[in-house]
């Protein structure tokens, strides 16, 4: 395997892993949203519904940004760009 092939394979693997991580976080967030939606429907008062919406907002504002690992996606993008430049130069 040449250095260029190694770089390309590594870049693709890291990109796939970063996408898989992002997908897993979003799927987890979706499951939590489903739980909040169910709780909202079962709530017996407007106060309880307002609390559930507050929990939902807090979850969306804190869980996703803290866990989605945008750094992994950015690093994968940079590595793919380097591999593309190396391919173009070859």
TAVENTA-V116047 format. One record per helix or strand of 3 or more residues. SS is the DSSP state (2 for helix, 1 for strand). FROM is the first residue (numbers start at 1). LEN is the number of residues. Records with the same first field share a line. If there is no record, write none. Layout:
SS: FROM-LEN, FROM-LEN
//
This chain:
2: 3-40, 46-22, 70-20
//
